[in-house]
Amino acid sequence: MYGSKLFLEDVLGKEINMFSYPHGDFNEEVRDKVQEAGYKLGFTSIFDVNTERQDRLLLKRSDIWNTDNLNIFKQKLYGDWDWLRYRRFL
């Protein structure tokens, strides 16, 4: 993981601080390796809202779909769709 980070930084000529877990899949060991490699932020595919106490290497996301129009996209940016995190309780 560290080697790929260095390779990309060399190719792009700038530091890379963010990591997206492939298919959003991770475990504690993978999270720790991301930290060891020097990443500051890590993104999962877990749909939820991040809090100030959220582990910065296990950040959650809001789904953006190819069918979203500009208005829906803006609503998601401002948190208007955060109610979707409760869909599992329905």
PLY file of the C-alpha trace (Angstrom):
ply
format ascii 1.0
element vertex 90
property float x
property float y
property float z
element edge 89
property int vertex1
property int vertex2
end_header
0.00 0.00 0.00
2.81 2.40 0.85
4.58 1.63 -2.43
1.52 2.49 -4.50
1.11 5.78 -2.59
4.73 6.72 -3.33
4.33 5.73 -6.97
1.25 7.90 -7.43
2.87 10.83 -5.65
5.89 10.53 -7.93
3.73 10.40 -11.07
1.48 13.27 -9.99
4.18 15.36 -8.34
2.11 16.01 -5.22
1.26 14.42 -1.90
-1.76 12.12 -1.72
-3.59 12.30 1.61
-6.85 10.48 0.87
-7.64 6.81 0.35
-10.84 5.15 -0.85
-11.22 1.53 0.23
-11.77 -0.66 -2.86
-15.49 -1.47 -2.99
-15.67 0.21 0.43
-14.37 -2.98 2.01
-12.08 -2.70 5.03
-11.24 -4.18 8.40
-9.12 -2.99 11.32
-5.91 -4.37 9.81
-6.51 -2.60 6.49
-7.42 0.64 8.29
-4.15 0.45 10.23
-2.14 -0.11 7.03
-3.77 2.96 5.48
-2.67 4.95 8.51
0.87 3.52 8.38
1.12 4.50 4.72
0.52 8.12 5.73
-3.01 8.77 4.53
-4.96 11.38 6.50
-8.48 10.45 5.32
-10.03 7.11 4.38
-13.43 6.66 2.75
-15.74 3.66 3.14
-18.99 2.97 1.29
-21.03 2.98 4.50
-24.00 5.32 4.08
-24.29 7.57 7.11
-23.44 10.97 8.49
-19.97 11.71 9.85
-19.59 13.32 13.25
-16.71 15.30 14.68
-15.61 12.19 16.59
-15.63 10.03 13.47
-12.42 8.13 12.78
-10.95 10.13 9.87
-9.75 6.90 8.26
-13.26 5.39 8.28
-15.37 8.20 6.85
-18.88 7.42 5.68
-20.49 8.62 2.47
-23.72 9.73 0.91
-24.67 7.87 -2.25
-24.59 9.90 -5.45
-26.43 8.19 -8.29
-26.17 8.70 -12.03
-29.89 9.53 -12.02
-29.46 12.46 -9.60
-30.23 15.80 -11.18
-28.45 18.99 -10.09
-31.15 19.84 -7.54
-30.94 16.41 -5.86
-27.14 16.58 -5.92
-27.24 19.93 -4.09
-29.74 18.53 -1.57
-27.39 15.64 -0.81
-24.47 18.04 -0.38
-26.44 19.98 2.23
-27.58 16.85 4.12
-31.22 16.91 3.04
-31.07 13.20 2.20
-29.46 12.08 5.46
-32.77 10.49 6.45
-31.80 7.57 4.19
-29.48 6.29 6.92
-32.62 5.18 8.79
-33.96 3.04 5.89
-32.59 -0.13 7.48
-35.02 0.35 10.39
-38.12 0.50 8.16
0 1
1 2
2 3
3 4
4 5
5 6
6 7
7 8
8 9
9 10
10 11
11 12
12 13
13 14
14 15
15 16
16 17
17 18
18 19
19 20
20 21
21 22
22 23
23 24
24 25
25 26
26 27
27 28
28 29
29 30
30 31
31 32
32 33
33 34
34 35
35 36
36 37
37 38
38 39
39 40
40 41
41 42
42 43
43 44
44 45
45 46
46 47
47 48
48 49
49 50
50 51
51 52
52 53
53 54
54 55
55 56
56 57
57 58
58 59
59 60
60 61
61 62
62 63
63 64
64 65
65 66
66 67
67 68
68 69
69 70
70 71
71 72
72 73
73 74
74 75
75 76
76 77
77 78
78 79
79 80
80 81
81 82
82 83
83 84
84 85
85 86
86 87
87 88
88 89
